[in-house]
Amino acid sequence: MVKVLPAFITALNACCGLLAIYINHPVYSSIAILFGGFCDVLDGAVARWLNAQSQTGKELDSLADAVTFGIAPAFLLYHHTFVYNSENVYISLSACVALSLFALIRLAIFNTDTRQKDVFIGLPTPAMAIFFIGIVTYYHFQNDWLTEKSIMRFLLSLPFFFALLMVSPIKMLSFKKINIYLIAILIASPVFLYSFKWAGFSVIIVAYILLSCLKMVTDTFKKE
């Protein structure tokens, strides 16, 4: 019976993603996605601890991630941020569809890529989701900024950028292997959240991306 525990936690992850979509609220749905992220970390750890890893669990985990981190954040982004952009509806829709589509492609690549055991290649889908729920919740409380066309144009470009980032060859830090870069992020995260409130989640992911790029560059120089 204990062997079923990892699959149960994975199912909770999927439920969080579904609830985020059905509730369709910028704050409560974002909290559901964050809890889904916690479940995503926990199910793998529990599966390794109980030696209960299985192909079925792996497939279920991928499907849960597709809903919680691929579809739900793009859904919220469209309905609670891009909804203010009535002039470019087709661009808004295209941006959100691209974000979800490339998240699914990213997950498919991850499932078949044996190189991603101790490092991620391309931005992980949970990181993408956390970045955009920071955007969604921040503009829920500061939506007067969305009247600025320059800000909206910038926001519209972000899903396309992150879509490409998810399938890029950039090596991203994995929490399976703790190093000085991850420790720096963990220490700075409470500061970012205190300083920027909900937008702090987006700032944390930007820091994660920049430090991942820095590590990749330094590792390249060390090899030379």
C-alpha positions in Angstrom: 0.0 0.0 0.0 2.9 2.3 0.8 4.2 1.8 -2.7 1.1 3.7 -4.0 2.1 6.9 -2.1 4.2 8.5 -4.8 1.4 8.0 -7.4 -1.1 9.5 -4.9 1.2 12.6 -4.5 1.5 12.8 -8.3 -2.3 12.7 -8.6 -2.5 15.6 -6.1 -0.2 17.5 -8.5 -2.6 16.9 -11.3 -5.6 17.9 -9.1 -3.8 21.2 -8.3 -3.5 22.0 -12.0 -7.1 21.1 -12.7 -8.3 23.2 -9.8 -6.2 26.1 -11.0 -8.0 26.0 -14.3 -11.5 25.4 -12.8 -11.2 28.1 -10.1 -9.7 30.5 -12.7 -8.6 33.1 -10.0 -5.3 34.8 -10.3 -4.3 34.3 -6.6 -6.0 31.1 -5.6 -5.1 29.4 -8.9 -1.5 30.5 -8.5 -1.4 29.0 -5.0 -2.8 25.7 -6.4 0.0 25.7 -9.0 2.6 26.4 -6.3 1.3 23.5 -4.2 1.4 21.4 -7.4 5.1 22.3 -7.6 5.6 21.1 -4.0 3.9 17.8 -4.9 6.1 17.5 -8.0 9.2 17.7 -5.9 7.8 15.5 -3.2 6.6 12.6 -5.3 10.0 12.0 -6.8 11.8 12.1 -3.4 9.2 9.7 -1.9 9.5 7.3 -4.9 13.3 7.1 -4.5 13.0 6.8 -0.7 10.5 3.9 -1.0 12.1 2.4 -4.1 8.7 2.7 -5.7 9.7 4.1 -9.1 7.7 2.8 -12.1 7.1 3.5 -15.7 3.4 4.2 -14.9 4.4 6.7 -12.3 6.8 8.4 -14.7 4.0 8.8 -17.3 1.5 10.0 -14.7 4.1 12.5 -13.5 4.6 13.9 -17.0 0.8 14.2 -17.6 0.4 16.0 -14.3 3.2 18.4 -15.1 1.6 19.1 -18.5 -1.6 20.2 -16.8 -0.2 22.0 -13.8 2.8 23.7 -15.4 2.0 23.7 -19.1 -1.6 24.5 -19.5 -2.7 26.1 -16.2 -0.2 29.0 -16.2 -0.9 29.9 -19.8 -4.6 29.8 -19.2 -4.3 32.2 -16.3 -1.9 34.4 -18.2 -4.5 34.8 -21.0 -7.5 35.3 -18.8 -6.0 37.6 -16.1 -3.3 39.6 -18.0 -3.7 39.4 -21.7 -7.5 39.9 -21.4 -6.6 43.6 -21.0 -5.1 43.5 -24.5 -8.2 43.8 -26.6 -6.3 45.2 -29.6 -4.1 42.1 -30.2 -6.3 39.2 -29.3 -4.8 36.9 -31.9 -1.2 37.6 -30.7 -2.4 37.0 -27.1 -3.9 33.7 -28.0 -0.9 32.7 -30.1 1.5 33.6 -27.2 -0.4 31.4 -24.7 -0.8 28.5 -27.1 2.9 28.6 -27.9 3.7 28.6 -24.2 1.6 25.5 -23.5 2.7 23.7 -26.7 6.4 24.2 -26.0 5.9 23.1 -22.4 4.5 19.8 -23.7 7.4 19.5 -26.1 9.8 20.2 -23.3 8.2 17.4 -21.2 8.4 14.9 -24.1 12.1 15.8 -24.6 12.8 15.3 -20.9 11.2 11.9 -20.8 13.4 10.6 -23.6 16.7 12.5 -22.8 19.1 10.4 -20.7 21.4 13.4 -20.2 19.0 15.2 -17.8 19.6 13.1 -14.6 21.7 15.7 -12.7 21.1 18.8 -14.8 18.2 20.2 -16.8 18.7 21.0 -20.5 16.3 23.8 -21.2 14.1 25.6 -18.7 12.0 23.2 -16.6 8.3 23.6 -16.9 7.7 24.3 -13.2 10.2 27.2 -13.4 8.3 28.6 -16.3 5.0 28.3 -14.5 6.3 30.0 -11.3 7.6 32.9 -13.5 4.2 33.5 -15.1 2.1 33.2 -11.9 4.3 35.9 -10.5 3.3 38.1 -13.5 -0.4 37.2 -13.3 -0.7 37.8 -9.5 1.4 41.0 -9.7 -0.8 42.5 -12.4 -3.9 41.4 -10.6 -3.1 44.0 -7.9 -1.4 46.5 -10.3 -3.5 46.2 -13.4 -3.4 49.9 -14.1 0.1 49.3 -15.5 -1.4 47.2 -18.3 -2.8 50.3 -19.9 0.7 51.1 -21.1 1.1 49.7 -24.6 4.9 49.3 -24.2 4.4 47.2 -21.1 1.8 45.0 -22.9 4.1 44.5 -25.9 6.9 43.4 -23.5 4.5 41.0 -21.8 3.4 39.6 -25.1 7.0 38.8 -26.0 7.7 36.8 -22.8 5.7 33.6 -23.6 7.5 33.3 -26.9 10.9 33.8 -25.2 10.1 31.3 -22.5 8.7 28.8 -25.0 12.1 28.8 -26.8 14.0 28.8 -23.5 12.3 25.5 -22.5 13.6 23.7 -25.6 17.0 25.5 -25.6 20.3 23.7 -25.1 21.1 25.8 -22.1 22.0 23.7 -19.0 19.8 24.7 -16.0 20.5 24.0 -12.4 18.9 20.9 -10.9 18.0 20.7 -7.2 19.1 17.1 -7.2 22.7 18.3 -7.0 23.2 21.1 -4.5 25.9 23.7 -5.3 26.8 27.3 -4.4 24.5 28.7 -7.1 21.4 26.9 -5.7 22.3 27.9 -2.2 22.5 31.5 -3.4 19.0 31.3 -4.9 17.6 29.7 -1.7 19.1 32.4 0.5 18.0 35.2 -1.9 14.4 33.9 -2.4 12.9 35.1 0.9 14.4 38.6 0.2 12.9 38.7 -3.3 9.5 37.6 -2.0 9.6 40.2 0.8 10.8 43.0 -1.5 8.7 42.3 -4.6 5.7 40.4 -3.0 4.1 38.1 -5.7 6.4 39.5 -8.4 9.2 38.0 -6.3 8.4 34.6 -7.8 9.3 35.9 -11.3 12.4 37.6 -9.9 13.5 34.2 -8.4 13.2 32.5 -11.8 15.1 35.2 -13.5 17.9 34.8 -11.0 17.7 31.0 -11.5 18.1 31.4 -15.3 21.0 33.9 -15.0 22.9 31.8 -12.4 22.3 28.7 -14.6 23.8 30.5 -17.6 26.7 31.7 -15.4 27.4 28.2 -14.2 27.3 26.9 -17.8 29.9 29.5 -18.9 32.2 28.9 -16.0 32.1 25.1 -16.5 33.0 25.7 -20.2 36.0 27.7 -19.2 37.1 25.1 -16.6 37.1 22.4 -19.3 39.3 24.6 -21.5 
